[in-house]
Amino acid sequence: MIRIRPSAAVLLALAACAPAQPALSPAPPAPIATTSIAAALDSIFNDTAFASAHWGVMVRSLETGETLYARNAGRMFVPASNMKIVTASAALEVLGPDYRYRTRLAATGPVQNGVLRGDLLVIGSGDPSISERFHGDVRTVFRAWADSLRAHGVTRITGGVIGNDDVFDDVAFGRGWAWDDLPDSYSAEVGGLELNEGFVTVRVAPAPGQRAAAVTTHPVSDEWVPVLGNVWMGPAGGQPQVRVARADTLSGVLVSGTLPADTTVVEEEVSVRNNTRFFASVLRQALLEAGIGVGGPSADADDLPAARTDNPTVLFTHTSPPMAEILAAFLKPSQNQIGEILLKTLGREQRGMGTAAAGASVVDSVMRGWGLPSRLLSQADGSGLSRYNLVAPAFLVALLERESRSPNFAVFYEALPIAGRDGTLASRMRGTPAEGNVHAKTGTLSGVRSLSGYFTTAEGERMVFSMIVNHHTLSARDADRVAEAAVMRVIAAGRRTTR
């Protein structure tokens, strides 16, 4: 069985953090093997290509608590998506692996002879799983809802489909998100009624014998996200010249350009405006396709008189997959919107306020309860997309070390990307001793690259590590090359540890 030092060892190490020191706390003379590892890692991180950048690094043994290497470990860095480690840990601790979101479908009027004489109201809980990532086609969920409506005696709705997102506030983006990222799917809006992570996939396909290519959106929402413009068919042998963009003032997507006749399919992801209206419109269209009549349009409850949605009667409740599955869908692909939803969920459950600020307050309380110093963490959002986030590598290592002792560690560990196998590490470190071994969270912003997690050395010693670079001007792959070389060096190192 792995033996880990008491948490006091971690606290002493963190308290001794000083930017000018290469280690976190005074220690007896290191064994020759550890000294050799430190020298080797210094050589790697002194790469002249990164002379103007800043590396923050820490590598510790989970078995002895010994720090093998520290470089600026107590300094604050922009962590990019390594902030997801903090959000996921707090969510797992507070909400638990079995936590589920519940979306309620309600009637605002009586159901008589198969007719709902009123509106169908969808009351959101922040469920991030009603998406193609979880279901392949979100209409699979909505078709099941159509069946449930029939089971409750509803075959026609005289009113419309209305979305209620009041479980969270109406702040659609994380604090400090870049405005020029907003049309991109990774920077999509976040709300209490979230559909498909806030984006549509626009597919442009050849249409033989037609002047214009076939353009569709998935999920389909002709009412709220119409396709505006055309992509014209061109002669075979050319290059696709297709432009897809979010409309400036409308909710639709703009398409233009040409598509050669021998091209297969061009796909682009575009974020949508007003998730709640998007959700309601896609549901309305899916109900119509399933044979449920809907007389009125889709709407966001915020745009209607409050009296219209007062005192609804709940017909049935949709339940999400458990938090254990949601965390894997959050960490492995580094999904930003789930991070913001988790943060607001923490605020809602623990503070009664579905806001990012309330969620960050809960995270701070959790970290303090674990004995981790708040001075080494400054959280602005749940995903790491904001450059206002700051964290020290020593903090992440201490947090990961604490997670390794948690009764929910297996859930957390398996939710991380695995080198050469899945998630954002699927194509990295393949064919090396790191493949299937390194479980770690990646992070990327312009000028920022991070990697923090766990691995086991060739001699079976389990390690925890954090490596963050800020202010680099090279490619992400160049930064990955340095971090991976350091990980591989420690994996291969021969060390005798006290068991």
C-alpha positions in Angstrom: 0.0 0.0 0.0 1.3 3.5 -0.8 2.3 5.5 2.2 1.9 9.3 2.1 3.2 11.8 4.5 0.6 13.6 6.6 -0.8 16.8 5.2 1.4 18.8 7.6 4.3 18.0 5.3 2.6 19.7 2.5 1.7 22.7 4.6 5.3 23.2 5.7 6.5 23.0 2.2 4.0 25.5 1.0 4.7 27.9 3.8 8.4 27.9 3.0 7.7 28.8 -0.7 10.0 31.7 -1.8 10.4 32.7 -5.4 14.2 32.9 -5.1 14.5 29.4 -3.7 14.8 26.3 -5.9 13.0 24.1 -3.2 9.9 24.7 -1.1 11.5 23.9 2.3 14.9 23.2 3.9 15.8 19.5 3.5 18.7 17.3 4.3 21.3 16.7 1.6 19.5 15.0 -1.3 20.5 11.5 -2.5 22.8 11.5 -5.5 19.9 10.2 -7.7 17.7 13.2 -6.7 20.5 15.6 -7.4 21.0 14.1 -10.8 17.3 14.4 -11.6 17.4 18.1 -10.5 20.4 18.8 -12.7 18.8 17.0 -15.7 15.5 19.0 -15.3 17.5 22.3 -14.9 19.1 21.5 -18.3 15.7 20.9 -19.9 14.0 24.0 -18.5 17.0 26.2 -19.3 16.3 25.7 -23.0 17.4 28.9 -24.6 14.3 29.0 -26.8 12.4 29.8 -23.7 15.0 32.3 -22.3 12.4 35.1 -22.2 9.6 32.9 -20.8 8.9 31.9 -17.2 8.6 28.3 -16.1 7.0 27.2 -12.8 7.6 23.6 -12.0 7.2 21.2 -9.1 7.7 17.4 -8.9 7.0 15.5 -5.7 6.9 11.9 -4.6 3.5 10.7 -3.5 5.2 8.0 -1.4 7.8 9.9 0.6 6.5 13.5 0.3 10.0 14.5 -1.0 10.3 17.3 -3.5 12.5 16.1 -6.3 12.4 19.4 -8.2 11.0 23.0 -7.8 11.5 26.0 -10.0 9.5 29.1 -9.2 7.0 26.8 -7.6 5.7 29.4 -5.2 5.2 32.1 -7.9 1.8 32.8 -9.4 1.2 31.9 -13.0 -1.7 32.1 -15.5 -2.7 28.4 -15.5 -5.0 28.2 -18.5 -7.1 25.0 -18.3 -5.2 23.8 -15.3 -7.7 25.9 -13.4 -10.1 23.0 -14.2 -8.3 20.9 -11.6 -9.4 23.4 -8.9 -13.0 23.5 -10.1 -13.3 19.7 -10.5 -11.8 19.0 -7.1 -14.2 21.3 -5.3 -17.2 20.1 -7.3 -16.3 16.4 -6.5 -15.9 17.3 -2.8 -19.0 19.4 -2.3 -21.5 17.8 -4.8 -20.1 14.2 -4.8 -19.7 11.7 -7.6 -23.4 10.8 -7.6 -24.8 14.4 -7.9 -27.3 14.8 -10.8 -28.9 17.8 -12.4 -32.7 17.8 -12.8 -34.5 19.6 -15.6 -38.3 19.9 -15.0 -40.9 20.1 -17.8 -44.1 21.8 -16.7 -47.5 23.0 -18.0 -48.7 26.5 -17.5 -52.3 25.5 -18.2 -54.6 22.4 -17.9 -54.3 19.3 -20.0 -57.7 18.4 -21.5 -58.4 15.8 -24.1 -54.8 15.6 -25.2 -54.3 19.3 -25.4 -52.1 21.4 -23.1 -54.0 24.7 -23.0 -51.0 26.9 -22.2 -47.3 26.8 -22.6 -44.7 24.0 -22.1 -42.2 25.4 -19.6 -38.7 24.0 -19.3 -37.1 24.8 -16.0 -33.4 24.5 -16.2 -31.0 23.3 -13.5 -27.8 24.1 -15.3 -27.5 20.5 -16.7 -24.5 20.6 -19.0 -25.1 17.1 -20.4 -27.9 17.8 -22.9 -25.5 17.8 -25.7 -24.1 15.9 -28.7 -21.1 15.0 -26.5 -23.3 12.9 -24.3 -26.1 11.8 -26.6 -24.8 12.0 -30.2 -27.9 13.9 -31.2 -29.7 16.1 -28.7 -32.9 15.3 -30.4 -32.6 11.8 -28.8 -33.3 13.5 -25.5 -36.1 15.6 -26.9 -37.8 12.6 -28.7 -37.8 10.9 -25.3 -39.5 14.0 -23.9 -42.1 13.8 -26.6 -42.8 10.3 -25.6 -43.1 11.4 -21.9 -45.5 14.2 -22.9 -47.8 11.6 -24.7 -47.6 9.4 -21.6 -48.9 12.4 -19.6 -51.7 12.9 -22.1 -50.3 15.7 -24.1 -50.4 15.5 -27.9 -50.8 19.2 -28.7 -49.7 22.4 -27.1 -51.8 25.5 -27.7 -49.0 27.9 -26.5 -45.3 27.8 -27.1 -42.2 26.3 -25.6 -40.7 28.6 -22.9 -37.3 28.3 -21.3 -36.6 29.3 -17.7 -32.9 29.7 -16.8 -33.3 31.4 -13.4 -31.2 28.8 -11.5 -28.2 30.9 -12.5 -27.6 34.6 -13.1 -27.7 36.1 -16.6 -23.9 36.6 -16.9 -23.2 34.6 -20.0 -19.4 34.7 -19.9 -16.6 34.2 -17.5 -14.8 37.2 -16.0 -12.0 38.4 -18.2 -12.9 36.3 -21.3 -11.6 37.8 -24.5 -14.3 39.5 -26.6 -12.7 38.2 -29.9 -13.1 34.6 -28.8 -16.9 34.8 -28.3 -18.0 33.5 -31.7 -15.9 30.3 -31.1 -17.5 27.2 -29.6 -14.9 27.0 -26.7 -16.0 30.5 -25.6 -19.8 30.0 -26.0 -22.4 31.5 -23.6 -23.2 29.7 -20.3 -26.7 29.6 -18.7 -29.1 27.8 -16.5 -30.7 26.1 -19.6 -27.7 25.0 -21.6 -28.0 23.1 -24.9 -25.1 21.5 -26.8 -22.5 23.5 -24.8 -23.9 26.6 -26.5 -22.9 26.1 -30.1 -24.1 24.6 -33.4 -22.0 22.7 -36.0 -22.5 24.1 -39.5 -22.1 21.5 -42.2 -21.5 22.4 -45.8 -21.9 19.5 -48.2 -21.9 19.2 -52.0 -25.3 19.2 -53.7 -25.0 17.5 -57.1 -26.9 19.3 -59.8 -27.6 22.3 -57.6 -26.1 25.8 -57.8 -25.8 26.1 -54.0 -24.2 23.6 -51.5 -26.4 22.0 -48.8 -25.9 23.9 -45.5 -27.3 22.6 -42.3 -26.9 23.2 -38.6 -26.7 20.6 -35.9 -28.7 20.7 -33.7 -31.3 22.1 -36.1 -33.0 25.4 -35.0 -34.5 27.0 -38.1 -36.6 29.3 -35.8 -33.7 30.8 -33.8 -30.5 29.9 -35.6 -31.3 30.2 -39.4 -28.7 29.9 -42.1 -28.2 33.2 -43.8 -26.5 33.3 -47.2 -25.2 30.7 -49.6 -22.2 28.6 -50.4 -22.0 28.1 -54.2 -20.9 24.9 -55.9 -17.6 25.2 -57.8 -15.7 22.9 -60.3 -13.9 19.8 -59.0 -10.3 20.0 -58.2 -10.2 23.4 -56.3 -9.9 24.2 -52.7 -12.9 24.9 -50.5 -13.4 28.7 -49.9 -16.1 28.5 -47.2 -16.7 31.2 -44.6 -18.9 30.6 -41.6 -19.5 33.3 -39.0 -22.0 34.3 -36.4 -24.3 37.1 -37.6 -23.5 40.5 -36.0 -27.1 41.4 -35.0 -29.2 38.3 -35.6 -29.1 34.9 -34.0 -28.3 33.1 -37.2 -25.1 32.0 -38.9 -23.7 33.6 -42.0 -22.2 31.4 -44.8 -20.5 32.4 -48.0 -17.9 31.2 -50.5 -17.5 28.2 -52.9 -17.3 24.4 -52.4 -15.7 22.3 -55.1 -17.9 19.5 -56.4 -15.4 16.8 -55.2 -15.2 18.0 -51.6 -16.9 15.8 -49.0 -18.0 18.0 -46.1 -16.8 21.2 -44.5 -17.7 21.7 -40.8 -17.4 24.7 -38.5 -18.5 25.3 -35.0 -20.2 28.6 -34.1 -21.5 29.8 -30.7 -25.1 31.0 -30.5 -26.6 33.9 -28.6 -29.1 33.3 -25.8 -28.8 29.7 -24.8 -32.3 29.6 -23.3 -34.0 30.7 -26.5 -31.8 28.3 -28.4 -32.8 25.4 -26.1 -36.5 26.2 -26.4 -36.4 26.6 -30.2 -34.6 23.3 -30.8 -37.1 21.5 -28.4 -40.1 23.1 -30.2 -38.8 21.9 -33.6 -38.0 18.4 -32.2 -41.6 18.1 -30.8 -43.1 19.1 -34.1 -41.0 16.5 -35.9 -42.2 13.9 -33.3 -45.8 14.7 -34.0 -46.5 16.9 -31.0 -48.3 20.1 -32.2 -47.0 23.4 -30.9 -49.2 26.4 -31.6 -46.9 29.2 -30.3 -43.3 30.2 -30.8 -40.3 29.5 -28.5 -39.4 32.1 -25.9 -37.1 33.0 -23.1 -39.1 33.5 -19.9 -37.1 36.6 -19.2 -38.7 38.2 -22.2 -42.3 37.5 -21.0 -44.5 38.8 -18.3 -43.9 36.9 -15.1 -47.6 36.0 -14.7 -47.4 33.9 -17.9 -45.2 31.3 -16.2 -46.4 31.5 -12.6 -47.5 28.4 -10.8 -46.8 25.8 -13.4 -47.6 22.1 -12.9 -44.6 19.8 -13.3 -45.3 17.0 -15.7 -42.0 15.1 -15.4 -38.3 15.5 -14.6 -35.2 14.8 -16.8 -32.2 13.6 -14.8 -28.6 14.0 -16.0 -25.8 11.4 -15.8 -23.9 11.5 -12.4 -21.2 13.9 -11.6 -18.5 11.2 -12.2 -19.4 11.1 -15.9 -19.8 14.9 -16.1 -16.3 15.4 -14.7 -14.8 13.1 -17.4 -16.6 15.1 -20.1 -15.2 18.3 -18.4 -11.5 17.3 -17.9 -10.7 14.9 -20.7 -11.7 17.3 -23.6 -11.1 20.4 -21.5 -14.7 21.6 -21.9 -15.0 25.3 -20.8 -18.7 25.7 -20.4 -19.0 22.7 -18.0 -16.4 24.5 -15.8 -18.5 27.6 -15.6 -21.6 25.6 -14.9 -19.9 23.7 -12.1 -18.7 26.9 -10.5 -22.2 28.4 -10.6 -23.7 25.2 -9.4 -21.4 25.3 -6.3 -22.6 28.8 -5.6 -26.3 27.8 -6.0 -26.0 24.7 -3.8 -23.9 26.2 -1.0 -24.7 29.9 -1.1 -28.1 30.0 -2.7 -26.8 32.1 -5.5 -26.0 30.7 -9.0 -23.1 33.1 -9.7 -19.5 32.7 -10.4 -18.5 34.8 -7.4 -20.6 32.7 -5.1 -19.0 29.5 -6.6 -15.5 30.9 -6.2 -16.3 31.6 -2.6 -17.3 28.0 -2.1 -14.0 26.9 -3.8 -12.0 29.1 -1.5 -13.8 27.6 1.6 -13.0 24.1 0.4 -9.4 24.9 -0.2 -9.0 26.6 3.1 -10.6 23.6 4.8 -8.0 21.4 3.2 -5.3 23.6 4.6 -4.2 25.1 1.2 -3.1 28.7 1.4 -5.5 31.1 -0.5 -2.5 33.4 -1.3 -1.4 30.9 -3.9 -4.7 30.9 -5.7 -6.7 33.7 -7.4 -9.8 32.3 -9.2 -11.7 34.3 -11.8 -13.6 31.6 -13.6 -14.2 27.8 -13.6 -12.6 26.9 -16.8 -9.3 28.7 -17.0 -10.2 30.7 -20.1 -9.7 33.9 -18.2 -6.3 35.5 -17.9 -7.3 36.8 -14.5 -6.8 33.4 -13.0 -3.5 32.9 -11.1 -2.1 29.9 -9.3 1.2 28.6 -8.1 2.5 25.2 -9.2 3.1 24.4 -5.5 -0.6 24.9 -4.9 -1.7 22.6 -7.7 0.8 19.9 -6.5 -0.6 20.2 -2.9 -4.1 20.0 -4.3 -3.4 16.9 -6.4 -1.6 15.3 -3.5 -4.6 15.9 -1.3 -6.9 14.4 -4.0 -4.8 11.2 -4.0 -6.0 10.7 -0.4 -9.6 11.4 -1.2 -12.2 8.5 -1.1 -13.2 9.9 -4.6 -9.7 9.8 -6.0 -10.5 7.0 -8.5 -13.2 9.2 -10.1 -10.9 12.2 -10.3 -7.9 10.2 -11.6 -9.9 8.4 -14.3 -11.5 11.7 -15.4 -8.1 13.2 -16.3 -6.7 12.9 -19.8 -4.4 9.8 -20.2 -1.3 10.2 -22.3 -1.5 8.5 -25.7 -5.0 7.3 -24.9 -7.7 9.9 -24.7 -8.8 13.5 -24.1 -6.3 16.3 -24.8 -3.4 13.9 -24.3 -4.6 11.3 -26.9 -1.9 12.2 -29.4 0.9 13.0 -27.0 3.6 10.7 -25.6 2.5 7.8 -27.7 4.9 4.9 -27.8 6.8 6.0 -24.7 6.8 4.9 -21.1 4.4 7.8 -20.5 1.6 6.3 -22.6 -1.2 5.0 -20.4 0.9 6.2 -17.4 0.6 10.0 -17.3 -2.8 11.2 -16.1 -2.7 14.9 -16.3 -4.6 18.1 -17.2 -3.4 20.2 -20.1 -3.8 23.9 -20.5 -3.5 26.3 -23.4 -3.8 30.0 -24.0 -1.6 32.2 -26.3 1.7 32.4 -24.5 0.6 29.9 -21.8 1.0 26.1 -21.7 0.5 23.9 -18.6 0.5 20.2 -17.6 -0.3 18.9 -14.1 -1.1 15.5 -12.8 0.4 12.1 -11.9 2.7 9.5 -13.3 4.6 6.4 -12.0 8.4 6.0 -12.5 10.1 3.0 -14.0 10.8 1.8 -10.5 7.1 2.1 -9.4 7.3 5.3 -7.5 4.2 7.5 -7.9 4.8 11.2 -8.6 2.7 14.3 -8.6 3.7 17.3 -10.7 2.8 20.7 -12.2 4.6 22.4 -15.1 3.4 25.9 -16.3 5.1 28.2 -18.8 4.0 31.8 -19.2 5.0 34.5 -21.8 6.4 32.1 -24.3 6.3 33.1 -28.0 6.8 29.7 -29.6 4.3 27.1 -30.6 2.3 25.0 -28.0 4.1 22.0 -29.4 7.5 23.6 -28.5 6.3 24.0 -24.9 5.0 20.5 -24.8 8.3 19.2 -26.0 10.0 20.7 -22.9 7.4 19.5 -20.4 7.3 16.0 -21.9 11.1 15.7 -21.8 11.1 16.5 -18.1 8.3 14.0 -17.4 10.1 11.3 -19.4 13.4 12.0 -17.5 11.8 11.5 -14.1 10.0 8.4 -15.3 13.2 6.9 -16.5 15.3 7.9 -13.5 16.6 5.2 -11.1 15.7 6.2 -7.6 15.7 4.1 -4.4 13.0 5.4 -2.1 12.2 4.4 1.5 9.1 2.2 1.5 
